[in-house]
């Protein structure tokens, strides 16, 4: 009887450990953010930048790229411990004197692994890659 109790106890502990692993977060890296055919009004080229969130964690914004319809933002955004099924948000802004103009928002629910995504804006397309979890890409 004691052997059966011990076996059941070990089974419960192993099950709890697996559930904990599935619910725990992991690192998120967002990189290779670029856009094509970004348009402002008339014939003026935009000066775009991006802001990046995952869940409620705001990571920051990129550099502004002056007069770029097809920008490629250097660098990457790294988040330390993101929960599964969190939403990655990338906003594209045009740096205007006074009040910046929101050009569009991309949202996706993250999933484990490395992925390349695209997002259609009103005036242009955004492309980006991300790696979520403990993948061997760093």
C-alpha positions, 0 to 999 in steps of 0.5 A: 500500500505504501508503494502505491501511495509513493507511486501516485505521489510521484505521478502527481509531482511529475504531472505538476512539473509538466504543467508548470513547464507549459505555463512558464514563459520564455524569452522573445526576440523581435528582429528584422523589422522592415516595411515597404511602400509606406506612404504619407500624404501626396508625394512626401516621404515619411520618417517612420519609426516603430514601437514594440510591445508584448502583452503589457510590456512596452520595450521601446521604440526604434530610431526614426529613419528620415524620408524612407518609404522602404525602411529597414530598422536595425537592431532587435527588441528582447523581452526576458520572460513572456507568457505563452499566447501573449500578443506581440504589437508593433506600431508604425509611426511617422515622425512629424513636427509637433504631432506624430502620425500613427500609420498602423498597428500589427498584432499577432499571438506569439507561438514557440519557435522562429517565425517571419510575419507580414502585416498590411497597413493602410498605406504599406506593409510591415515585415518582421521576424520573432523567436519565442522560447528557448530556441537556438538562434541567439 
